Amino acid sequence: MSLHYQVLNDQQSRTTPGLREHLLEALESQGIAYCLWRGSYCLHHDTAEEDKELHLLVARDDAQRFESVLALLGFKRALDAPAASLPSLFHFFGWDAGADAFLHLHVYCRLIAGESLLDGYSFPLEKLRLHRCRLVDGLPVSDASAELRRQLGPYRRLSAFTATLRRPVRVLQRAWWRLRGRKGQKRLAAGGALIAVVGADATGKSTVLFHCGRWLERIFDVKMIHAGKPPATWLTAPFTAVLALMRRVTRWRPSGGRREGQLAAGGAVQPAAKSGRASLAYAVRAVVLAWERRQLLVRARRLVANGQLVLCDRYPSDTFGAMDSPRLRIDPGRSGVIAAICNWLAGIEARLYKEIPPPDVVLRLAVSVETAKQRNRNRAEAQREDEAYVECRHRQNVRWQKSGTRHVYDIDADGTLADTVRRAQEAIWQSI
C-alpha cells in the first residue's frame, strides 16, 4: 500500500532546526562516549547554507545506541560509491532544513588514519582518545595527540607493498568518478530510491526536479532522467526515423492526445479516434514510446538496486489515457486487417506499461489554473502553449496513481519556488 502525505504549508512541513545542537544534546543525555577525532569544528561560528562535517570517534560498546540516536534525528547511513570504504568507518548524513545544509558524520569505531586515499594505520588506542577529552563549545575533543604520536609505528593497517598497489587504484577510481561528471560520491546504505515528480502542465516539475537534483548531488550519486521524453533504443530508432519522415511528408502528428484528445469519464484524456494508416501509425508510435519508457525505467531500477538515487521527470501511471500512460484501447467491435493489427499493438502497449516498476517516492505537484497560465506566459516562446490548451489540460488532469508506490506526497506548488523546493526536499529526505 502507498503511504500518502499532505505537504501544504510551512506549519505542516517537517523541519529539523538546530540539528547539530540536538545531536550533541541527545548524545549527552544518553551517556554515549564519543569525541572529535579528526579535523576542527566550532559550534558557534558556522555559516548557514554550507555543508558541515564531523569526524567522531565512538566507543564500540556504545555504537548501537549511537546509531539509534542518529535514526531518531533523521540521519541516513551512506556508503562510498567508488568502493573505497574502510572497516569500522561509517558515514551518516543529516539534513538541517533550517540551515539548508547537510551535516556529514564520519563515525569511527576504531582509530584509522594515514595518508590521503589509503588511511593505512589502525591504532588500538580508542580508550586513550576517549578518556582524555576537553569540551570545546560543548563538543568533546580528544587531548591525547602527544601520546598518539609516540605510539604510531607498529600499527600499520596496510603493508608497504599493499599500500603501493592500492594507491594508484584509488587515484584512478577517483579520477574516473570525476570524469563521469559525478559530484556526489556517497550511496545510501539502505539502498537507492527512484523519485518521480509528476503533475499537470506548468506546475514546475522540471524546475523542482532540477533543484532537488542539485541539492542531492552535493553528497550522493544521482542520476536524472525524463520519462516523458525517453531516449530511443537501438530497437526503436528505425521506427522513430520512419515516423519522423512521415511527419515531414504528410504533416501527420503522432502525439495523439495533446491537442486531439478529448475528455473521457473520470477526467482522463481519451485519444481521438483515428482510422486507416493514421490509426496504425499512431498505434506504432504509442508502442514505441511504451517500449522506450519501459527500457529507461527498468535501467533506472537497476541503478537504484545498486544504491543510486534516480530522479525522474514525469512517470507513467495506471490510468488509461493520462499523461505518459497507456493510450491504446482494444476495440473488439472493429474489423479488418488494420483494426486487428491495432488491437494487437494495444495489447503489447498494455503489457509494456504493466512491466514498468513503480517508483519509490512520488511528489505530486498541483497549482491553480491561473498560476499555470502565468507560468506558461513566462516560458520561452518555443515552449509556450496557448492558454486555452493549458486550461484544457488542467481540467483533463487526473490524480496520479500507480500500485506499488511506497510514498506519495501532495505538494501545493502555488507558493514561491523556494518554498516548493524546500517542501520537496523535506519529503524526499523523509522517504529515502
Secondary structure, 3 states (H helix, E strand, C coil): CCEEEEECCCCCCCCCCCHHHHHHHHHHHCCCCEEEEECCCCCCCCCCCCCEEEEEEECHHHHHHHHHHHHHCCCEEEEECCCCCCCCEEEEEEEECCCCEEEEEEEECCEEECCCCCCCEEECCHHHHHHCEEEECCEEEECCHHHHHCCCHHHECCCHHHHHHHHHHHHHHHHHHHHCCCCCCEEECCCCEEEEEEECCCCCHHHHHHHHHHHHCCCECEEEEECCCCCCCCCCHHHHHHHHHHHHHHCCCCCCCCCCCEECHHHCEECCCCCHHHHHHHHHHHHHHHHHHHHHHHHHHHHHHCCCEEEEECCCCCCCCCCCCCCCCCCCCCCCHHHHHHHHHHHHHHHHHHCCCCCCEEEEEECCHHHHHHHHHCCCHHHCCCHHHHHHHHHHCCCCCCCCCCEEEEEECCCCHHHHHHHHHHHHHHHC
